[in-house]
Each structure stands twice: as C-alpha cells, then as structure tokens.
C-alpha cells in the first residue's frame, strides 16, 4: 500500500428580460433571436422515475428538443456497477440506455447522467440528471456525498470511482465488486445514490481495468477509516 498514490477522502451523509427603445426606428439586420441557454427538459421516461417491480433492461427518455449524450462511457454512471458496458445512445429527442448485464432481484438501479445530456444545437447541459427504478417492491433513496483530493497537492481528484461495500470485511474491496458506485467530477465531488439503510465502508479507486475492485498494484486506492451508517 505504501507504493500507492493516496487520496485524502471525505464523505458526508445526505439524508425575462426588459428592453428599452427610443422613439426613433433604426435600420438593422435581424439578430436571429436570443441565444438559447435553456437545457433540455424531460417530458417522459419509460419506465418512470422511481418505478417499482421493473423487469425490463431498456430505459428510454424523451425530451422537448433534440439531444445528444457526451462521453457516455465516462460521464454516465450506472449503479449497481455493470460489468458489461451498457448501450447508451440518443436519436432525435430520445435517449436510450440498454443494460447488458442481467437484472438483480429486489435492488434499486440508478442511472446518473451527470452533465452528459446536452441539447443538440447549443450544447446546454442538463445538470445532475439521474433516474432510478427498483426491481422489487422497495426503492432505496439514501445517498452519500463527498470530495476526493490528491494528497500531493490537495487538488481535486477527477475521474476517480467512489465505491461502497456493505460487506465490512477488510479484504472485500480486493475480490468483490463495489455494491454502489459514483465518479468524481472536475471538482473532485461525488454522490453515491440508491443506498439502502445499513452500514457501509467507502473507497476511492482509480480503476484502470474497470472491474470495480482493487486487483491491480498499478491502481491507486484510498478509504475512509470509519464506517458510514
């Protein structure tokens, strides 16, 4: 562990315009209207957000304008973590996520798009957009947020996976994939969503082979000493 680059890690529980005109008319070329700064608006989702007893692996979203998904492999976080890469794409006003892994029974799934969904013309992002559903009768809604910093310079650590285990064994993070995950943004911030009540250990991992566990000496890892309840 002494050869690893360590990260300082902290986690917290979350339970128009008015225009004036003069009296004289001036000749001018049309401006084309105001610049669009409005992000896409979700019209409907199938299955709906927070739906229960879901047994389908295709989730579709419809927006009020044409959209695109930027860097889905990096920005879109699906938890529980998927071993096989989901198919994530957009066509016109619709976005679609197709899960390849089999669905687990009685568990909450969360698709966190972060800022990946943008409108097609101006690129306005739909910030912090996430969607949850459960394959059982209960939807887990707890979340844990925090920040990951580099111990070398205390700068935000970007693109680091943050994972949680309900298995409290010291070796769990080396042989069992994380139960729930998130990923740090450009400011080092993260939010792990869809947690059930319970006790957890939390880890930060630069997961080079994307298997959601520490099994490569070249990967860097950090952990919080205390248990999160």
Protein Blocks (a to p, Z undefined) as FASTA:
>chain_A
ZZpccdddddddfkbacddddfbdcddddehiaadfbdcddfbdcddehiahiabfbdcd
ddfbdcddehkllmpccddddfbacddddehjbccdddfbdcdehiacdddekjmpccfk
lopacehiacdddfbfbdcfbdcddddddfklopacehiacdddfblcfklmmmpccfbd
cdddfkopacdehiacddddddddddfkonopafbfkbccdddfbacZZ
